[in-house]
């Protein structure tokens, strides 16, 4: 029996320097690599938000070597889920994709305690996303409008 294709998720935020990077790191970490994960931004920054790097390091996840990436149509087309981070981003729309918008506070310019709250909120949402993906894998006939 052939393996079914892995689910792929794209996290999008304007600068791809905070929320989308933390979400991608959480999903990669929690799913233990069984989900393909991407992140990108419409206007990527030069580097990851240093406070996001510090907050994720506190939970054992290293973002220091990551760099913000530009959003491409190919990245959207290659993803099963496209999740924007409450940034007002617009993404190309392709049939058969699941588009979600997670309303999250922006950690840019905030202190570490604020970034920790955003980090923890993202973790909870990622855990819910994994549960949804697992449910779809078990019950492929279910769909979300």
CORRAWO-V233863 format. One line per field, one symbol per residue. phi: phi as a letter, one per 30 degrees, with the letter a starting at -180 (. if undefined). psi: psi as a letter, one per 30 degrees, with the letter a starting at -180 (. if undefined). burial: I if it has 24 or more other C-alpha atoms within 12 Angstrom, else O. A space follows every 10 residues. Layout:
phi=???
psi=???
burial=???
//
This chain:
phi=.ddddddbbc cbbechbbed dddddddddd dhidbdbbba bdbdddadee ddeddddeci ccceddbebd dbddddddcd cbcdcicidc becbdicccb bcdbdddeic dddddddded ddeddddddd ddddddddbd ddbcd
psi=kkklkkkkkk kklefhfdee eeeeeeeeee fhgfkkklll lfiklflkke eeeeeeefgg kjfeflkklk kleeeeffke kjjlhgggkk lkkkkflkkk jjjkkkfkgl leeeeeeeee eeeeeeeeee eeeeeeeeif fklk.
burial=OOOOOOIIII IIIIIIIIII IIIIIIIIII IOOOIIIIII IIOIOOIIII IIIIIIOOOO IIIIOIIIII IOOOIIIIII IIIIIOIOII IOOOOOIIII OIOIIIIIOO OOOOIIIIII IIIOIIOOII OOIOOOOOOO OOOOO
//
